[in-house]
Amino acid sequence: MIGITAYGVYIPRWRIKVEEIARVWGHDAERYREGLLIKEKAVPALDEDTVTLSVEAARNALKRMPEVNPKEIGALYVGSESHPYAVKPTATIVAEAVNATPSLTAADLEFACKAGTAGIQACMGLVEAGYIKYGMSIGADTAQAQPADVLEYAAAAGAAAFIVGKDEVIAEIEGTYSFTRDVPDFWRRDGSAYPRHGGRFTGEEGYFAQTINCTRGLMERLDTTPEDYDYAVFHQPNGKYPLRAADILGFSREKIVPGLVVADVGNTYSGSSLIGLAAVLDGAEAGSRILMTSYGSGAGSDSFSLVVTDNVDAKRHLAPSVDYYVKRRIYIDYSLYSKFKQQYKGFGE
């Protein structure tokens, strides 16, 4: 059995409400709140970045496997589109901070919001081949958005870390499937402070084409249907997209809601679907079946089918839950938000 042996998340405590952003730019707050189904988003403090978020999530994951020495982790990947260095890996800093062995493979991955799930697949291959005992993949971002752009209402900060192995598995990975196409829906050129988005590609050609085809591909490979799953998690750029994807695929709203955290924390990009999966694992019973599909602009998706094991009960309470971080919040105004985000760098490009 290969699967998830532990997981951990981290979400900054700082929040800004949709109404506060709309007030500054003279926008209709109700339009964005209802249009995106987002109430507020998590904001990184001045001393928080993808590295610090990743370290906190990794440490929480390790708390859920106290019987394992961190030096047994043979691979560590950090998926993000907001690595603090253009040339210097985030993964090496995280590995050092969690006291992993120097005899490991480490790398930074980038594929918009699905880089963390790509790391899980890489860890699965190394574990299955017998090259390593455990691998860790992290999805983390302090997402960028140009002031007054629609992305500013959703682009948030957060991280999730998952450890893959064969011992003490809490969720067996019974299958994975990927679907990838070249779609110009979202990009940021080298040297630009803020991303751009091609609106007409964002929905149908971007998110929905990849998410739907990838999910269907996995279910066809495993000969499963939506009725076979107790939970489903999709990438959460806003609140509406995953709900619509669920409707198209035939998943009931009840299966989506437990992992739908975007309304309270925003779009955590590489952490989005992984934090949603962690929220489900925080409450899922042994025997529950979970489908998760990530999405990364550019564009592609990774789907996973997981079955929760009896080991989850002994492990999930060893580290803070997603709900703990969701409720641990302090609201800030736009001026403090701008200070934390160093907001006006590159404005108007």
Number of C-alpha atoms within 10 A of each C-alpha: 13 19 27 27 26 28 33 29 31 28 27 23 19 19 25 24 22 24 18 17 21 20 12 13 12 11 15 13 19 14 12 18 19 12 12 21 19 24 23 24 28 29 29 24 17 12 7 16 19 26 25 19 26 34 26 21 26 29 21 23 26 25 20 22 21 12 9 13 12 17 15 15 24 22 28 28 29 34 33 30 24 19 22 15 10 10 7 12 18 25 25 20 15 25 25 12 16 15 13 19 16 13 11 16 16 22 17 21 24 20 20 22 33 30 30 36 31 25 26 26 19 18 28 25 16 18 21 15 10 10 12 19 18 25 29 30 32 36 37 38 33 31 27 21 21 20 18 14 11 12 19 18 28 31 23 30 33 32 34 35 34 30 27 33 26 17 14 20 23 28 27 22 21 14 15 22 20 21 19 18 14 11 17 18 20 18 14 13 9 7 8 12 17 20 15 17 14 13 11 11 17 19 14 11 16 26 26 20 19 27 30 18 19 25 28 19 17 23 21 11 12 14 10 13 14 18 11 13 17 19 26 27 30 27 32 28 24 22 24 16 18 25 20 14 19 20 12 11 16 12 20 16 15 10 20 20 16 20 26 25 23 30 19 19 30 32 32 32 36 35 35 34 31 32 31 26 26 25 20 23 25 21 14 20 16 16 13 17 21 24 26 22 28 31 33 26 25 20 25 26 32 26 28 23 23 23 22 22 19 14 15 23 17 11 20 22 12 16 19 18 20 24 12 12 17 19 11 13 17 12 16 14 13 16 11 14 20 13 12 16 19 10 17 13 12 11 12 9 10
